[in-house]
Amino acid sequence: MKVTIVGAGNVGASCADVISYRGIASEVVLLDIKEGFAEGKAMDIMQCATTTGFNTQVSGVTNDYSKTVNSDVVVITSGIPRKPGMTREELIGINAGIVKSVAENILKFSPNTIIVVVSNPMDTMTYLTLKATGLPKNRIIGMGGALDSSRFKYYLSKALNKPANDVQGMVIGGHGDTTMIPLTRLASYNGAPVANYLSQEELDKVAADTMVGGATLTGLLGTSAWYAPGASVAYLVDSILNNQNKMIACSVLLEGEYGQSDICLGVPCIIGKNGVEEIVDIKLNDAEKATFAKSADAVRAMNGDLKAVLA
């Protein structure tokens, strides 16, 4: 199985490292526009093979899409962060142009691939990729919910003072500080509702901390996070390549599900060899439905800035 990761920055390289170390794919190609950058990252990863015991072949290329031929999954992390003085519309315009170009180049050599979008703003870039390529909706997946859910479970475990792997929880909605929805009502600790152990005040704090999880790390690190995002992408890719049919919150095209249409938003999905195998209806209550609709409105407004790119 072959995976291409476009963008060899911190997130892309971390993703390649996890995929290699866990033996998720037999081949990983890192592609970047900066001369020698992907090649250097790939070499660094490959020099871990004998000490960590993996056999995945990792290579790097500078803007040569022919090396990505016949990729089963392509991960797009390309784009720039928002800079001081830059408007949201300017950021979307720049990143949309980058992501659209990457997707078009990828499909020249891997027409049957499944595309995982990581570039921000993620929900909008997922929608752009879907519209620009015309691919079936099951083959375009936005990776946001997997990361947000992992952060949610981290904060729940801290509040419970219990192992994170004993905690279940999911975040749906948009992948943004004000649009994501940590589902505290449905979160559990070894099958029991976390509400049995945490007060409403504590649950509200967990949800609030989750929603600013990315911003918190940016404030501490001076840049966006990369270990958890990279691992979350690898987790999603693993479920695709190995047909694990895991339920993962992903940004996908909705066509009436959850009361929304013509928008990509984070919802629970079964992820397998065909990409999105199924969108799962988890029966939101009225308050959660209202919050989800509000999240959709915010993402839909952001999608409006794509008109020039899609024209």
Secondary structure, 3 states (H helix, E strand, C coil): CEEEEECCCHHHHHHHHHHHHCCCCCEEEEEECCCCHHHHHHHHHHCCHHHHCCCCEEEEEECCHHHHCCCCEEEECCCCCCCCCCCHHHHHHHHHHHHHHHHHHHHHHCCCCEEEECCCCHHHHHHHHHHHHCCCHHHEEECCHHHHHHHHHHHHHHHHCCCHHHEECCEEECCCCCCEEECHHHCEECCEEHHHCCCHHHHHHHHHHHHCHHHHHHHHHCCCCCHHHHHHHHHHHHHHHCCCCEEEEEEEEEECHHHCEEEEEEEEEEEECCEEEEECCCCCCHHHHHHHHHHHHHHHHHHHHHHHHHC
